[in-house]
Amino acid sequence: MEDVLSVYKRPYDPERPVVCMDEMPRQLIKEVYAPLPIEPGKPERHDYHYKRNGVVNLFMFFEPLAGWRTVMTRERRTKVDWAYCMKRLLEKHYPDVDKVILVMDNLNTHGLSSFYEAFAPKEACRLAQRLEIHYTPEHGSWLNMAEIENSAMARQCLSRRIPEKQVMEEETSAWSERRNEEEAAANWRFRTEDARIKLRRLYPNIDG
């Protein structure tokens, strides 16, 4: 926890941006019957019948000090999926930076070994060397600011039936572009000093 909080205290450095990453599965749902259109005084109405159309995984990347985020949609959440999303992040969005400081939870797919399952060793090593990884502790996913962005996206963008992967990509891209235009940065207030007071029960009790 203190390691992640120390990362959040770093001043903005465009050559070493701090990026938080989180992922979220979403079910694709098709309408069985066409919704009833909007009428004066009445919202669009949907029938309670629906058809499940598979699941996609949304990879959220959020640079809190820059107020920038992007969402990548994959059909699965394997090591290879994570590796391809990371490569896209590094090469498309941060091609010229010295190193990306990455904060994320410690899932078994979130690791440098995933690069070696997706790419040749030389390419895997090149990508791995461009990352400095900091993991949130077990039961400490609330420390990941990308989780806050996922929550905002779920409320503002995903609270309706989305039928297929292409529509999901279009909707999440439009949402992230709008948030980026607003420069919606994070105002993180929880510090190490706060943790040592409010969460003191989690620290070892050392006498003397």
Steps between C-alpha positions, in 0.01 A plus 500: 500500500770747595687421179197595287435812708862609453452469123195725517708769676745527211486828306383487140776381266408470130798270447385261773118524511307321774225287344243296695352189339189302588273261313130422507290229329173608341221288360370575151120507489276511194141620493238237418239763413564850370474764777196726499614846383508811711169684535420833664534443873612138455855359467600227257359171630668160477336159526625286789590220256859503377757269341850441636760557231828412667744691721779747432777626726569871530856609579507848653819709493494828692773761540366694802731802491429563131127431522530253210354154457442236233296179493596190302247224429600135474294184470697331778719588799800272454869580538520548124211748507670702772830492313346630177322779687825599668684503170232723351524733800877529477531531124191704413455725801849518655745428216764753606499490880790358696285269713136458600437468874216247515269451801268197492372207701701180521298262281686202356458650150655834603870433479806528279486126426183567299709678237695179443179306435392751236821609327847382404756534784673807354172688462376382840818624667478836323145557624576381852790741534268794431292432812545566869223302672343567841233259622213587732487272806253217546156643589638842407357548152344828625853643476484467122370824347404314181234325706342842564491563125342159441229591748435832322487325162255239630264774621534740208542268204414137574168524682305372199492196272795486261459223240845436350874562530516766229228708669679460833821632344318796347322589823805472727716694252245781483478506880878514551541772235237712671666453839838587350361819350375594847853424632337312787805442720500321834532689827657230716504606865585181690867516608742272680461707816122445485548125451721471809226662710176369349630151422734457795332168589659352185855583610703269724494593868866546587579566866811684608 
